[in-house]
Amino acid sequence: VDASVGSDSSNVDISVTVNQTGVAPFYYPLHLNLRCTDGTSSVSKTLPNVETIINEGDGKLFAFTNIPATQDCLNQLEISLSSDYTYIDNPVKFAQGTDGTTVSVSVPLPPAPCTLAQIDESCLGGSDCCSGLCSGGKPSNRVCLANGPTAPSPTPPPPSPTPPSPTPPTCAGSRDPCNINGDCCTNTCKKNGRCD
């Protein structure tokens, strides 16, 4: 169940999704009902075609329009099912709810639409814009921004290359075995087969 801004600031639209969780759908015309009390008056709305949700796992979105945008009403929404083909003492029941016949829900008031300048509309400062952000420059050229300046973010510099690890010497050290002079770091291989 969700509430969205309605046709004017005094009304909201309530969206209710009904899902078929059982294997036996309702075969006769079935209605979804929404009721709320707004101070001293009661508002009731009915939408048809719940019976069109046939297969298990299927769902359908129902939208109730022009519901009073008051916290009294939205704090105590009652949702129920009804059909002209059921007995009064044997109503259609939901899988949820305290008695199964009515599900009570509470939804918050949706945010009111912003009446300030929108993105790319003229502004003198951030207080003129719904986003709170106004571009800089000459006042006659300023416009409201979405998420701050549109200049590209600076690209971070690439990481510094890692210095190569030292390679071990390719020559033999003092008193290491050798065969020729080139084997030794000193370039001197003694007759005993050891580097100088």
SULSULNOR-V657835 format. One record per residue. N is the residue number from 1. RES is the residue in three letters. PHI is phi in whole degrees, -180 to 180 (NA if undefined). Layout:
# SULSULNOR-V657835
n:N res:RES phi:PHI
n:N res:RES phi:PHI
This chain:
# SULSULNOR-V657835
n:1 res:VAL phi:NA
n:2 res:ASP phi:-133
n:3 res:ALA phi:-117
n:4 res:SER phi:-133
n:5 res:VAL phi:-61
n:6 res:GLY phi:-89
n:7 res:SER phi:-69
n:8 res:ASP phi:-148
n:9 res:SER phi:-69
n:10 res:SER phi:-93
n:11 res:ASN phi:-131
n:12 res:VAL phi:-130
n:13 res:ASP phi:-107
n:14 res:ILE phi:-110
n:15 res:SER phi:-103
n:16 res:VAL phi:-126
n:17 res:THR phi:-102
n:18 res:VAL phi:-109
n:19 res:ASN phi:-114
n:20 res:GLN phi:-87
n:21 res:THR phi:-105
n:22 res:GLY phi:-105
n:23 res:VAL phi:-99
n:24 res:ALA phi:-116
n:25 res:PRO phi:-74
n:26 res:PHE phi:-84
n:27 res:TYR phi:-93
n:28 res:TYR phi:-103
n:29 res:PRO phi:-53
n:30 res:LEU phi:-131
n:31 res:HIS phi:-115
n:32 res:LEU phi:-103
n:33 res:ASN phi:-115
n:34 res:LEU phi:-128
n:35 res:ARG phi:-139
n:36 res:CYS phi:-150
n:37 res:THR phi:-110
n:38 res:ASP phi:-112
n:39 res:GLY phi:70
n:40 res:THR phi:-101
n:41 res:SER phi:-109
n:42 res:SER phi:-117
n:43 res:VAL phi:-117
n:44 res:SER phi:-129
n:45 res:LYS phi:-135
n:46 res:THR phi:-132
n:47 res:LEU phi:-124
n:48 res:PRO phi:-86
n:49 res:ASN phi:80
n:50 res:VAL phi:-65
n:51 res:GLU phi:-65
n:52 res:THR phi:-78
n:53 res:ILE phi:-88
n:54 res:ILE phi:-102
n:55 res:ASN phi:-81
n:56 res:GLU phi:-58
n:57 res:GLY phi:94
n:58 res:ASP phi:-74
n:59 res:GLY phi:-147
n:60 res:LYS phi:-147
n:61 res:LEU phi:-95
n:62 res:PHE phi:-116
n:63 res:ALA phi:-120
n:64 res:PHE phi:-94
n:65 res:THR phi:-104
n:66 res:ASN phi:58
n:67 res:ILE phi:-91
n:68 res:PRO phi:-55
n:69 res:ALA phi:-86
n:70 res:THR phi:-124
n:71 res:GLN phi:-67
n:72 res:ASP phi:-56
n:73 res:CYS phi:-68
n:74 res:LEU phi:-72
n:75 res:ASN phi:-79
n:76 res:GLN phi:-139
n:77 res:LEU phi:-72
n:78 res:GLU phi:-118
n:79 res:ILE phi:-117
n:80 res:SER phi:-145
n:81 res:LEU phi:-114
n:82 res:SER phi:-149
n:83 res:SER phi:-151
n:84 res:ASP phi:-72
n:85 res:TYR phi:-101
n:86 res:THR phi:-112
n:87 res:TYR phi:-81
n:88 res:ILE phi:-58
n:89 res:ASP phi:-86
n:90 res:ASN phi:-137
n:91 res:PRO phi:-73
n:92 res:VAL phi:-72
n:93 res:LYS phi:-119
n:94 res:PHE phi:-84
n:95 res:ALA phi:-77
n:96 res:GLN phi:-114
n:97 res:GLY phi:101
n:98 res:THR phi:-69
n:99 res:ASP phi:-110
n:100 res:GLY phi:85
n:101 res:THR phi:-88
n:102 res:THR phi:-134
n:103 res:VAL phi:-109
n:104 res:SER phi:-99
n:105 res:VAL phi:-135
n:106 res:SER phi:-128
n:107 res:VAL phi:-126
n:108 res:PRO phi:-75
n:109 res:LEU phi:-65
n:110 res:PRO phi:-70
n:111 res:PRO phi:-63
n:112 res:ALA phi:-71
n:113 res:PRO phi:-65
n:114 res:CYS phi:-78
n:115 res:THR phi:-103
n:116 res:LEU phi:-83
n:117 res:ALA phi:-65
n:118 res:GLN phi:-91
n:119 res:ILE phi:-57
n:120 res:ASP phi:72
n:121 res:GLU phi:-93
n:122 res:SER phi:-62
n:123 res:CYS phi:-155
n:124 res:LEU phi:-107
n:125 res:GLY phi:-162
n:126 res:GLY phi:-59
n:127 res:SER phi:-69
n:128 res:ASP phi:-86
n:129 res:CYS phi:-110
n:130 res:CYS phi:-61
n:131 res:SER phi:-77
n:132 res:GLY phi:80
n:133 res:LEU phi:-125
n:134 res:CYS phi:-124
n:135 res:SER phi:-66
n:136 res:GLY phi:-94
n:137 res:GLY phi:95
n:138 res:LYS phi:-61
n:139 res:PRO phi:-54
n:140 res:SER phi:-72
n:141 res:ASN phi:-106
n:142 res:ARG phi:-75
n:143 res:VAL phi:-139
n:144 res:CYS phi:-72
n:145 res:LEU phi:-106
n:146 res:ALA phi:-82
n:147 res:ASN phi:-130
n:148 res:GLY phi:102
n:149 res:PRO phi:-57
n:150 res:THR phi:-93
n:151 res:ALA phi:-64
n:152 res:PRO phi:-64
n:153 res:SER phi:-67
n:154 res:PRO phi:-65
n:155 res:THR phi:-80
n:156 res:PRO phi:-65
n:157 res:PRO phi:-66
n:158 res:PRO phi:-66
n:159 res:PRO phi:-63
n:160 res:SER phi:-64
n:161 res:PRO phi:-66
n:162 res:THR phi:-79
n:163 res:PRO phi:-63
n:164 res:PRO phi:-65
n:165 res:SER phi:-73
n:166 res:PRO phi:-62
n:167 res:THR phi:-90
n:168 res:PRO phi:-63
n:169 res:PRO phi:-61
n:170 res:THR phi:-96
n:171 res:CYS phi:-121
n:172 res:ALA phi:-85
n:173 res:GLY phi:-86
n:174 res:SER phi:-59
n:175 res:ARG phi:69
n:176 res:ASP phi:-79
n:177 res:PRO phi:-66
n:178 res:CYS phi:-151
n:179 res:ASN phi:-115
n:180 res:ILE phi:-136
n:181 res:ASN phi:-59
n:182 res:GLY phi:-65
n:183 res:ASP phi:-73
n:184 res:CYS phi:-101
n:185 res:CYS phi:-64
n:186 res:THR phi:-83
n:187 res:ASN phi:63
n:188 res:THR phi:-132
n:189 res:CYS phi:-106
n:190 res:LYS phi:-74
n:191 res:LYS phi:-66
n:192 res:ASN phi:-83
n:193 res:GLY phi:83
n:194 res:ARG phi:-124
n:195 res:CYS phi:-73
n:196 res:ASP phi:-71
